[in-house]
Amino acid sequence: MNATMPATTVRDATPDDIPQAATLLTEAFLIAPVSQWLVTDIDARVTTFRTLFTLELEHALDVGATVHVAGPLSAVAIWYRRERPAPTGQVTIHQRRMLLAAGIWQHRVAALDALLDQHRPETPHHYLAYLGVTPWLQGRGIGTALLRHQHQLLDAAAEPAYLEATTPRNRGLYQRHGYAAAEPIPLPDGPSVWPMWRAPRPRDGRPASR
């Protein structure tokens, strides 16, 4: 008989969670195809990613973004509310800090940001910037618990969600949660990512029109 997995608790992150959450996200994304394209050397990738995720988490909490952690910090999700597209060519203070932290890899970080910005929707939405699960705990429904928690909030408010899936496996996961995939975006001499949109679902369970 299969053991029943305990329900995953979800809570808002605090500044005290940042060091552990940054390490978790680094481990979760370390060998992903886009990560290998961004920073080709794995030792440099560990150091660079930990710094970048620390900056990202600090920024997210500073601007009031939604940062959820699951269980005893076994997964992290970072959501931003996007009201309108950023002005073309404008570099924010946060983006500048991220580029400086990326060091010799900043040209790849800048290229990825610019390419993804071109495809992000103009309709206001909630943007899932990152969702990472501790590698040895993946496949146990922890990431699903984070998604369902946020989707319940978005559906209640009739608000859509958007993300970029970085692997076919992740694309399939998000499709099962109501996201529709657009045409893939190929990175220069690298892998592809898939823009994905989720319309809010009213109580009858049918997606609302976009």
Contacts in CASP RR format, 6 or more apart in sequence:
PFRMAT RR
TARGET T0000
AUTHOR 0000-0000-0000
METHOD contacts of the structure
MODEL  1
MNATMPATTVRDATPDDIPQAATLLTEAFLIAPVSQWLVTDIDARVTTFR
TLFTLELEHALDVGATVHVAGPLSAVAIWYRRERPAPTGQVTIHQRRMLL
AAGIWQHRVAALDALLDQHRPETPHHYLAYLGVTPWLQGRGIGTALLRHQ
HQLLDAAAEPAYLEATTPRNRGLYQRHGYAAAEPIPLPDGPSVWPMWRAP
RPRDGRPASR
5 140 0 8 1.000
5 141 0 8 1.000
7 145 0 8 1.000
8 70 0 8 1.000
8 71 0 8 1.000
8 74 0 8 1.000
8 141 0 8 1.000
8 142 0 8 1.000
8 143 0 8 1.000
8 145 0 8 1.000
8 146 0 8 1.000
9 70 0 8 1.000
9 71 0 8 1.000
10 68 0 8 1.000
10 69 0 8 1.000
10 70 0 8 1.000
10 71 0 8 1.000
10 145 0 8 1.000
10 146 0 8 1.000
10 149 0 8 1.000
11 68 0 8 1.000
11 69 0 8 1.000
11 71 0 8 1.000
12 66 0 8 1.000
12 67 0 8 1.000
12 68 0 8 1.000
12 69 0 8 1.000
13 21 0 8 1.000
13 57 0 8 1.000
13 61 0 8 1.000
13 67 0 8 1.000
13 68 0 8 1.000
13 69 0 8 1.000
13 76 0 8 1.000
14 61 0 8 1.000
15 58 0 8 1.000
15 61 0 8 1.000
17 57 0 8 1.000
17 69 0 8 1.000
17 73 0 8 1.000
18 54 0 8 1.000
18 57 0 8 1.000
18 58 0 8 1.000
18 61 0 8 1.000
19 54 0 8 1.000
20 73 0 8 1.000
21 53 0 8 1.000
21 57 0 8 1.000
21 67 0 8 1.000
21 69 0 8 1.000
21 73 0 8 1.000
21 76 0 8 1.000
22 50 0 8 1.000
22 53 0 8 1.000
22 54 0 8 1.000
22 57 0 8 1.000
23 50 0 8 1.000
24 73 0 8 1.000
24 74 0 8 1.000
24 75 0 8 1.000
24 76 0 8 1.000
24 132 0 8 1.000
24 134 0 8 1.000
25 49 0 8 1.000
25 53 0 8 1.000
25 57 0 8 1.000
25 76 0 8 1.000
25 130 0 8 1.000
25 132 0 8 1.000
26 46 0 8 1.000
26 49 0 8 1.000
26 50 0 8 1.000
26 53 0 8 1.000
27 134 0 8 1.000
27 135 0 8 1.000
28 132 0 8 1.000
28 133 0 8 1.000
28 134 0 8 1.000
28 135 0 8 1.000
29 35 0 8 1.000
29 49 0 8 1.000
29 130 0 8 1.000
29 132 0 8 1.000
30 42 0 8 1.000
30 45 0 8 1.000
30 46 0 8 1.000
30 49 0 8 1.000
31 42 0 8 1.000
32 166 0 8 1.000
32 167 0 8 1.000
33 166 0 8 1.000
33 167 0 8 1.000
33 190 0 8 1.000
33 191 0 8 1.000
34 112 0 8 1.000
34 166 0 8 1.000
34 187 0 8 1.000
34 191 0 8 1.000
34 193 0 8 1.000
35 45 0 8 1.000
35 49 0 8 1.000
36 45 0 8 1.000
37 108 0 8 1.000
37 187 0 8 1.000
37 190 0 8 1.000
37 191 0 8 1.000
38 45 0 8 1.000
38 105 0 8 1.000
38 108 0 8 1.000
38 109 0 8 1.000
38 112 0 8 1.000
39 45 0 8 1.000
39 48 0 8 1.000
39 49 0 8 1.000
39 102 0 8 1.000
39 105 0 8 1.000
39 108 0 8 1.000
44 105 0 8 1.000
48 101 0 8 1.000
48 102 0 8 1.000
48 103 0 8 1.000
48 105 0 8 1.000
51 101 0 8 1.000
52 98 0 8 1.000
52 101 0 8 1.000
52 102 0 8 1.000
52 109 0 8 1.000
53 130 0 8 1.000
55 94 0 8 1.000
55 97 0 8 1.000
55 98 0 8 1.000
55 101 0 8 1.000
56 78 0 8 1.000
56 98 0 8 1.000
56 129 0 8 1.000
56 130 0 8 1.000
57 67 0 8 1.000
57 76 0 8 1.000
57 78 0 8 1.000
59 65 0 8 1.000
59 94 0 8 1.000
60 67 0 8 1.000
60 78 0 8 1.000
60 80 0 8 1.000
60 129 0 8 1.000
61 67 0 8 1.000
63 80 0 8 1.000
65 78 0 8 1.000
65 79 0 8 1.000
65 80 0 8 1.000
65 81 0 8 1.000
66 77 0 8 1.000
66 78 0 8 1.000
66 79 0 8 1.000
66 80 0 8 1.000
66 81 0 8 1.000
66 126 0 8 1.000
66 150 0 8 1.000
67 76 0 8 1.000
67 77 0 8 1.000
67 78 0 8 1.000
67 79 0 8 1.000
68 76 0 8 1.000
68 77 0 8 1.000
68 79 0 8 1.000
68 146 0 8 1.000
68 149 0 8 1.000
68 150 0 8 1.000
69 75 0 8 1.000
69 76 0 8 1.000
70 76 0 8 1.000
70 133 0 8 1.000
70 142 0 8 1.000
70 143 0 8 1.000
70 145 0 8 1.000
70 146 0 8 1.000
71 142 0 8 1.000
74 133 0 8 1.000
74 134 0 8 1.000
74 137 0 8 1.000
74 142 0 8 1.000
75 131 0 8 1.000
75 132 0 8 1.000
75 133 0 8 1.000
75 134 0 8 1.000
75 137 0 8 1.000
75 142 0 8 1.000
75 143 0 8 1.000
75 145 0 8 1.000
75 146 0 8 1.000
76 130 0 8 1.000
76 131 0 8 1.000
76 132 0 8 1.000
77 128 0 8 1.000
77 130 0 8 1.000
77 131 0 8 1.000
77 132 0 8 1.000
77 143 0 8 1.000
77 146 0 8 1.000
77 147 0 8 1.000
77 150 0 8 1.000
78 128 0 8 1.000
78 129 0 8 1.000
78 130 0 8 1.000
78 131 0 8 1.000
79 126 0 8 1.000
79 127 0 8 1.000
79 128 0 8 1.000
79 129 0 8 1.000
79 150 0 8 1.000
79 161 0 8 1.000
80 126 0 8 1.000
80 127 0 8 1.000
80 129 0 8 1.000
81 124 0 8 1.000
81 126 0 8 1.000
81 127 0 8 1.000
82 120 0 8 1.000
82 124 0 8 1.000
82 125 0 8 1.000
82 126 0 8 1.000
82 127 0 8 1.000
82 162 0 8 1.000
83 124 0 8 1.000
84 122 0 8 1.000
84 124 0 8 1.000
85 117 0 8 1.000
85 120 0 8 1.000
85 122 0 8 1.000
86 92 0 8 1.000
86 117 0 8 1.000
91 99 0 8 1.000
95 113 0 8 1.000
98 109 0 8 1.000
99 106 0 8 1.000
99 109 0 8 1.000
99 110 0 8 1.000
100 106 0 8 1.000
102 108 0 8 1.000
102 109 0 8 1.000
111 187 0 8 1.000
111 188 0 8 1.000
112 187 0 8 1.000
115 185 0 8 1.000
115 187 0 8 1.000
116 164 0 8 1.000
116 185 0 8 1.000
116 193 0 8 1.000
119 182 0 8 1.000
119 185 0 8 1.000
119 195 0 8 1.000
120 127 0 8 1.000
120 162 0 8 1.000
120 195 0 8 1.000
121 162 0 8 1.000
121 197 0 8 1.000
123 160 0 8 1.000
123 210 0 8 1.000
124 159 0 8 1.000
125 159 0 8 1.000
125 160 0 8 1.000
125 161 0 8 1.000
125 162 0 8 1.000
125 197 0 8 1.000
126 150 0 8 1.000
126 154 0 8 1.000
126 159 0 8 1.000
126 160 0 8 1.000
126 161 0 8 1.000
126 162 0 8 1.000
127 161 0 8 1.000
127 162 0 8 1.000
127 163 0 8 1.000
128 150 0 8 1.000
128 161 0 8 1.000
128 162 0 8 1.000
128 163 0 8 1.000
131 143 0 8 1.000
131 146 0 8 1.000
131 147 0 8 1.000
131 163 0 8 1.000
132 143 0 8 1.000
133 139 0 8 1.000
133 142 0 8 1.000
133 143 0 8 1.000
134 142 0 8 1.000
144 173 0 8 1.000
144 177 0 8 1.000
147 177 0 8 1.000
148 177 0 8 1.000
150 161 0 8 1.000
151 161 0 8 1.000
151 177 0 8 1.000
151 198 0 8 1.000
151 201 0 8 1.000
154 160 0 8 1.000
154 161 0 8 1.000
154 198 0 8 1.000
154 200 0 8 1.000
155 200 0 8 1.000
155 201 0 8 1.000
155 202 0 8 1.000
157 200 0 8 1.000
158 200 0 8 1.000
158 202 0 8 1.000
158 208 0 8 1.000
159 200 0 8 1.000
160 197 0 8 1.000
160 198 0 8 1.000
160 199 0 8 1.000
160 200 0 8 1.000
160 210 0 8 1.000
161 179 0 8 1.000
161 197 0 8 1.000
161 198 0 8 1.000
162 195 0 8 1.000
162 196 0 8 1.000
162 197 0 8 1.000
162 198 0 8 1.000
163 174 0 8 1.000
163 179 0 8 1.000
163 195 0 8 1.000
163 196 0 8 1.000
164 185 0 8 1.000
164 193 0 8 1.000
164 194 0 8 1.000
164 195 0 8 1.000
164 196 0 8 1.000
165 171 0 8 1.000
165 172 0 8 1.000
165 173 0 8 1.000
165 174 0 8 1.000
165 179 0 8 1.000
165 181 0 8 1.000
165 193 0 8 1.000
165 194 0 8 1.000
165 196 0 8 1.000
166 191 0 8 1.000
166 193 0 8 1.000
166 194 0 8 1.000
171 181 0 8 1.000
171 194 0 8 1.000
171 196 0 8 1.000
174 181 0 8 1.000
174 196 0 8 1.000
174 198 0 8 1.000
175 181 0 8 1.000
175 196 0 8 1.000
177 198 0 8 1.000
178 198 0 8 1.000
178 201 0 8 1.000
178 207 0 8 1.000
179 196 0 8 1.000
179 197 0 8 1.000
179 198 0 8 1.000
180 196 0 8 1.000
180 197 0 8 1.000
180 198 0 8 1.000
181 194 0 8 1.000
181 195 0 8 1.000
181 196 0 8 1.000
182 194 0 8 1.000
182 195 0 8 1.000
182 196 0 8 1.000
182 197 0 8 1.000
183 195 0 8 1.000
184 192 0 8 1.000
184 193 0 8 1.000
184 194 0 8 1.000
185 192 0 8 1.000
185 193 0 8 1.000
185 194 0 8 1.000
185 195 0 8 1.000
186 192 0 8 1.000
187 193 0 8 1.000
197 210 0 8 1.000
198 207 0 8 1.000
199 207 0 8 1.000
199 208 0 8 1.000
199 209 0 8 1.000
199 210 0 8 1.000
200 207 0 8 1.000
200 208 0 8 1.000
201 207 0 8 1.000
201 208 0 8 1.000
202 208 0 8 1.000
END
